[in-house]
Amino acid sequence: MGGYLENIKSSRDLKRFTVAQLRELASEIRQRIIETLAKNGGHLASNLGVVELTLGIHYVFDIPPDKLVWDVSHQCYTHKLLTGRAHLFHTIRTTGGLSGYASRLESPADCYGGGHAGVGPSAALGIAAARDRLGSNEHVICVIGDGSLTNGIVYEALNNIAQTTRRLILILNDNQWSIAKNVGAIARYLSKIITNPHYNRLHRDFHSLLKKLPKGELALMLAQQVEESFKRALTGATLRPTTQELETDGRGGTGNSVIFEEFGLRYLGPADGHDIEVLINLLEFAKNYNQPIVLHFVTQKGRGYAEAQQAPEKFHGLSPTQIIQASHPQPPPQWADVFGQALVKFCKTNPRIVGITAAMPSGTGLKYLEKELPNQYFDVGIAEEHAVAFAAGLATMGYHPVCAIYSTFLQRAYDCIQQEVCLQDLPVTFCMDRAGLSASDGPTHHGLFDISYLRPIPNVIAMAPSNEDELVDMLYTALLTNHPTFIRYPRGPAEGVPIKSCPQQIPIGTAQVVKDFQLHTHPQIAIFGLGNMLKVAIAVSNLLSRSSIDTAVINPRFIKPLDKETHLKFGSQADLLVTIEDHVLAGGYGSAVLELLHDNGITTQVLRFGWPDKFIEHATTDEDLRAVYGLTPENIATKILEKLSQQIPEFVQNQQAKLKPLPTPTNTPG
Ligand SMILES: Cc1ncc(C[n+]2csc(CCOP(=O)(O)OP(=O)(O)O)c2C)c(N)n1
């Protein structure tokens, strides 16, 4: 078995395969994915679930020119392996290697990039509408998971499809899981379709019929105009169900077809998404169908890897650091766990505090609340906008909701933050995990924009803790505050400092001077390190002290409101003010400091360190990216000396030697 992959460069190479060979290829692909992800991390369970589905698509279609859009695209590894990237697969999610998501920069087979859920159908519809207008003939296929089907935007697309095009194929990859178990009415509805005995009988008959049909037979039936009767034979009961059937399969007794048909799409399924013959036959049917169609395939998340099958949530996405940490005796706790456990504590003292997640109980740490206080916990599905407006409603009734949403995904809810929460000045706390880098995921997942998008909104209070103890203090402070409050903290392990048994309220808008000027000699440099960058600020200060430079180190704690007094004091006193943040420079914390100094007539030079005006690529580790972009203590110290050399050249000439050896930054942000 095996050895096929290296000879497959595109869909065309699959056409000569027999069904038996496709099955062997599926095993080879699974093996390759499991081996590679053991080293690199990645979305193991999701990818193992779609191996046959992807093979079927590539067998039936030609990609390119046919267009395949992956919703989220975390599950596109088999697609990568089949489209000329098998030889690079070992580099996936590593520095300079393949992306873990579809990327237009990577291959013409990736017609659309992605990373955020629910937009696949809209993008595919845009591609189909363009095709129709351009008069070309390619097929447009979109694969979307049942979890992503909980996104509101999907229904905005469904609302438009039938009126926009006659040819679009939506494939519903239904494994009954989002990252966690899929929740809500849509999940229940799909599950009823799958588990309903009535459908199951059809499902069985359908499969045996499909298996009996020779290749292409479905298309022939379609051409002979017998498709209607064929479909009725298969799904007749869905067209003429009894009231009881309607009630039991979740349609409530009022409709007369599956939800997609109400949107004007044809629906076929549910079918076994691991049965290659069934897949091929149904996909060929869809290929020849002249109306937008939904094919509903049932797949098993983690298929072929027993542990992942049993614990799909644990194996949804693995990071290499998780593997490394597992072997470390006592790693510091994850930021998300500290937050999640602290929230449980606060919720126990006040039943009006509730936690909200948009389908990410594990990643955000809300799993602790789910387990201990389920009545104070909401999982709303992958629906960030809804989560925020829902929180606003709760807040008007005297609740204090805590929305735990990654920085990058909260972008989806911008309008709701501004209009529903901030305009009404409601007490909602936002805990933004993954604020900063998400190295192995890359540009779709880095949380580098939240300060810029929150700063202009009135009533916002925004904080960044420098360690886990401060995170708990900030959460405590936020819960005692009657305004919209945002706390940003990074992915991964916290700093390893002890957490006080009683949290302390932090006065709003106060910074903490970690180290004041001590030598009282010039030059004096005030270094402000925001959040997790405080430790970098301390390291820079230590490096500069080797050159007898007097430094102060400040933990700003608040991004909004800024501690005016502290910033102005150091702004007037220091020869140079330095800001370091894990965020884009444009509109970030450093920009806020510049504005404050300027507005108060202080002309002290400010050197800002953060991420440049560019989408930051993926890499193996955060450290790799910091080295490339000059955000290491050594590079920052070098830049500071360069700046000083413009101001006081003779001083720096004498001192520079003491800093050696320092690497030269290869790509330093301005
Ligand atoms: C807007 C947005 N919110 C959250 C996520 C995080 N996320 C990535 S994959 C995923 C689950 C998707 O479930 P499903 O579409 O069923 O795919 P599966 O992994 O089960 O195949 C989630 C919540 C995201 N990518 N985008």
The ligand as an ORCA input file, in Angstrom:
! r2SCAN-3c Opt
* xyz 1 1
  C     -15.485     33.625     12.957
  C     -14.786     32.436     13.558
  N     -15.040     32.081     14.832
  C     -14.408     31.021     15.378
  C     -13.520     30.293     14.652
  C     -12.747     29.145     15.312
  N     -13.044     27.873     14.659
  C     -12.221     27.296     13.769
  S     -12.781     25.868     13.174
  C     -14.146     25.947     14.155
  C     -15.149     24.850     14.139
  C     -15.722     24.709     12.816
  O     -16.610     23.643     12.851
  P     -16.989     22.951     11.511
  O     -17.246     23.995     10.485
  O     -18.083     21.993     11.772
  O     -15.666     22.219     11.066
  P     -14.995     20.865     11.619
  O     -13.713     21.285     12.245
  O     -15.933     20.217     12.579
  O     -14.769     20.044     10.421
  C     -14.150     27.107     14.924
  C     -15.186     27.498     15.903
  C     -13.275     30.698     13.334
  N     -12.398     30.067     12.545
  N     -13.925     31.751     12.810
*
